[in-house]
Amino acid sequence: MGIAYEDFLDESYEPAADDLVCEFHIQPGQGLTMGEAAARVASESSNGTWAALSPESDVRSYSAHAFDVAEDGSVRVAYPAALFEAGSMPQILSCIAGNIMGMKAVDTIRLADCEWPEALTKGFPGPQYGSAVLTEILEAEDRPALATVPKPKVGLSTEEHAQIGYDAWVGGVDLLKDDENLTDQNFNPFEERVTQSLEMRDRAESETGEKKDYLVNVTAETDEMVRRAEYVADHGGRFVMVDVVTAGWAAVQTVRRRTEDLDVAIHAHRAMHAAFDRLPQHGVSMRVLAQVSRLCGVDHLHTGTAGFGKLENEDTVGINEWLRSDLHGLRDVVPVTSGGLHPGIVDSVLDATGDRVIVQAGGGIHGHPDGTEAGARALRAAVEAYGEGVSLETKAETSPALAVALEKWGRDSPR
């Protein structure tokens, strides 16, 4: 019996326990109904094609099933686990977010969510630490961890970068972080930056009595990323940062495998994510990118500011809840809230995200009128105020740095 498009639509289908179920939002192409467009999505993303086939063997067990088709544009598609190569995120995404993104059968298509079965998740390591980094590597058991990126994010010399890190650490920040486009440029070479910054970290730890660390951007060609991660570990660093979208998921999986042996955690920057998720009707949602990040094994991930920072609003709260939820025994991921944060909006952000996060501020620290150390003290005071249940204005009465920050930035979000 032949296989045609209509064979991939079964609105009575009940997903099996080991099916990967994906939710798509689609706008059918001209002349197609929702059901016809949904069938084509299921066909193209599994084992169908535009021409009816009559294979000699029965390959239907590898076919996807479109079901739950709604006139508002949502459709769920179930994929049998046997369709996928175990532990290969590139292969999985080539199915569920591959050719279908450019099909004429849909004017737009959005991969909105996935339900990951244990049959697939057991092929991935998940995070090595997850939220355990807050207590096993840092000392942030009862508050959000704090991070900062030196500003300007590129152009500083190695000495300037390391000094800003020191000032931020002694002011109360836990983590110095490279930004997405600082890797190994002549003005701030990778190896010099690592050694000098970690020397300043050790000095700050000695002076404050608190654990401090550095999120080092190792993003590069895959073999070079591994070498850089080894360099960080050899010099006493406990974190690396990877631009997970631009580096690619196979590269992330390789780095995760090596960091297991190095006892190093992975901080995930999501640069380029908006190329996939900014248009709400097309692409791949940040929720799915977060799911992929967790499976591949990152420990922290930027998820937004719930609308209070400089970036577009998105489902930050829902994504954070998913990252903390049970996923067949895999560790959780610590959400990172960043992008236009300053002390005056910290309480609003934490109301939305909860306090088991990493709060990262760049300009909201270094733009403080009294400099980086004062900016770090202001951010630390704002977070302490939240934990103490007092207003920022009350806390500012005993924190001059916070008082200055509130006078400068008030309670407004930047653009």
KALIN-V174521 format. One record per pair of residues at least 24 apart in sequence whose ideal C-beta (glycine too) atoms are under 7 Angstrom apart, sorted by the first residue. I is the first residue (numbers start at 1). GAP is how many residues later the second one is. Records with the same first field share a line. If there is no record, write none. Layout:
I: GAP  GAP
This chain:
2: 50  51  52
3: 45  49  50
4: 48
5: 34  35  38  43
6: 33
8: 31  34  35  40  55  56  57  58
9: 26  29  30  33  57
10: 55  57
11: 56  58
13: 52  54  65
15: 63
17: 100
18: 63  99  101
19: 59  60  61  62  98
20: 59  61  94  96  97  100
21: 55  57  94
22: 54  55  74  89  92
23: 51  53  89  90
24: 51  53  85  86  87  88
25: 48  49  85  87  256
26: 47  49  80  82  83
27: 46  79  80  81  254
28: 78
29: 75  76  77  78
32: 73
34: 35  37
35: 34
37: 68  69
38: 28  31  37
39: 27
40: 63  65
41: 25  36  59  65  68
42: 24  35
44: 55  56  59
45: 50  51  53  55
46: 33  37  49
81: 36  38  39
84: 36
86: 37
87: 36  37
89: 160  164  203  206  207
90: 159  160
93: 156
97: 187
108: 173  174
109: 173
110: 171  172  173  175
111: 173  174  177
112: 173
113: 172  174  175
114: 174  177
116: 175  211
118: 210
121: 174  206  207  209
122: 206
124: 171  172
125: 131  172
126: 168  169  171  204  205
127: 167  170  171  172  204  206
128: 131  132  137  169  171
129: 136  170  202
130: 169  201  202  203  204
131: 201  203  225
133: 132  166  201
134: 200
137: 74  76  101  128
138: 36  73  75
139: 71  72
140: 34
142: 245
143: 212  240  244
144: 206  211  213  214  215  239
145: 29  30  213
146: 26  27  28  29  213  233  234  237
147: 26  27  28  30  68  211  213
148: 25  28  29  212  213  214  217  228
149: 28  30  213
150: 216
151: 211  212  215
153: 26  28  29
154: 27  28  31
155: 32
156: 32
157: 30  31
158: 30  31  34  35  38
159: 37
161: 27  32  36
162: 34  35  38
164: 202  208
165: 32  35  36  49
166: 34  37  38
167: 204  205  206
168: 197  204  208
169: 32  35  43
170: 34  37  38  203
171: 201  202  203  204  205  206  209
172: 204  205  208
173: 203
174: 38
175: 38  39  40
176: 38  39
177: 38  64  183
178: 37  38  39  63
180: 63  89  91
182: 35
183: 34  36  37
190: 38
191: 40
194: 37  38  41  43
195: 40
198: 37  38  39
213: 24  25  26
214: 25
215: 24  26  52
216: 24  25
217: 24
218: 24
219: 24  27  28
222: 29  32
225: 26  30
226: 28  29  32
229: 26  29  30  33  35
230: 32
232: 32
233: 29  31
238: 26  27
239: 25  26  28
240: 24  26
241: 26  28
242: 24  26
243: 26  28
244: 24  25  26  49  54
245: 25  26  27  28
246: 25  26
249: 43  47
252: 44
253: 43
256: 40  41
265: 34
266: 31  32  33
267: 32  33
268: 25  30  32  33
269: 33
270: 31  32
278: 34
286: 28  33
287: 28  31  32  35
290: 29  32  33
291: 31
293: 40
294: 29  33  36  39
298: 35
299: 34  35
300: 33  34  36  58
301: 32  34  35
302: 34  36
303: 32  33
304: 33  35
305: 32  34  35  36  44
306: 43  46  47
308: 37  40  41  105
309: 30  31  32  104
310: 29  30  104  105
311: 28  29
316: 37
317: 35  36
320: 33
334: 24
336: 24
340: 73  74
342: 63  67
343: 35  36  39  49  59  62  63
344: 48  61  62  65  66  67
345: 66  68
346: 33  36  37  40
347: 35  39  45
350: 36
355: 31
359: 24
368: 36  37
369: 35  39
370: 31  34
374: 27  30
377: 24
378: 24  27
